[in-house]
Amino acid sequence: MQPLTFVKLSDSSACLTFILCSLVLFGDHGGALVTLPQNVIVPAVIAFGDSVVDQGVNNNLKTLVKANFFPYGMDFVPQKSTGRFSNNRTPADMIAEELGIKDLLPAYPDVSHDDKELVTGVSFASGGSGYDPETPKIVDVLSMNDQLTNFKEYIEKLKAIVGEERTKFILANSLIMVVAGSDDLTNTYFAVGIRKLHYDIHSYTNLIVSSASNFTQDIYNLGARRIAVFGAPPLGCLPSQRTLRGGEFRACAKEHNEAAQLYNKKLQQGIEHLNRYHAGSKIVYIDIYKPLLDIIQNPPQYGLEVVDKGCCGTGNIEVAVLCNQYLTTCDDPSKHLFWDSFHLTDKGYSMLINQVVGKYVHEFF
Ligand SMILES: *[C@@H]1O[C@H](CO)[C@@H](O)[C@H](O)[C@H]1NC(C)=O
């Protein structure tokens, strides 16, 4: 596992003794030290969205968008195909770990009867989902509305476990991650094209930004206050999109990258608007486009050798059921940015999240 930037816990209950705190602060954590202000408590991490933070929700669904078979999870300790779309962990795990909450963020269905896990957070995210209600329908996965329904059920469970007041505290102080939009653009808009009859890229990005704003407002209305809304990555540089639209030399697909940038610009404005008009909230747009593009354009600086192919199979197209036990994998996933043709390796996600946490942590706390 790659060492991550470690966030110092100022919560006195987490720092039981000086020795324990010293171990945390000066232990082998590699990256820079980010300090949370005094008395800041982050009780839980809660995630919504797509495969980037699907922690195994799709294992229970009848869909082809799954990752609960080898080689997914080949570097998980102990080796296990958990349903995470990675060779090991996802950004949801990494953020929960960096905030000192727990090493792994579980999928809600897996822990729906585990009080201890519920109070420290879960993920509702479903691989293949998106803000456009048509997106999850294409691959039979949970819509953002389904995820909201499960979130409401979760809130009732929390109330039964810790009471009304503490539930309110958990919802308001936890970090809520919302990661979606990529499948709307790559699948629903570009690949399947079912929206192209009635929308161009300008009106389609308006639709998904409107839906993203509505979802964010919905979770705010349910009590969430620290909300991180992730933008889209440089979609044209995903190995699958290079293969499909990048021409003979598999360059980054220009149209897809431009669509991601257009969407990100509108999403950022929408999120900043929400933040301004919702008192007491920290609703923050998280840019992953620039840091990821920088990694793709400067791989040696990041200790990477391959940034245009996944580690699974040929690396050109394999994802979900197409990345399976019958294929070979690359020798060393930690030299690859991408694990499959759509998702990052554990190493790739670590580097990205490391940068994101360093840049944005102070906006939440
Ligand atoms: C968002 O909410 C507004 C107000 O309820 C509604 O008019 C609009 O259609 C919603 N947008 C989407 C994409 O669902």
The ligand as a Gaussian input file, in Angstrom:
#p B3LYP/6-31G(d) Opt

LIG

0 1
 C      -34.000000      20.038000     -10.667000
 O      -34.989000      20.582000      -9.822000
 C      -35.792000      21.590000     -10.432000
 C      -36.688000      22.182000      -9.360000
 O      -37.398000      21.175000      -8.690000
 C      -36.571000      20.988000     -11.603000
 O      -37.334000      21.966000     -12.257000
 C      -35.562000      20.377000     -12.601000
 O      -36.239000      19.712000     -13.641000
 C      -34.624000      19.410000     -11.895000
 N      -33.584000      19.009000     -12.833000
 C      -33.406000      17.746000     -13.215000
 C      -32.359000      17.512000     -14.234000
 O      -34.050000      16.818000     -12.781000

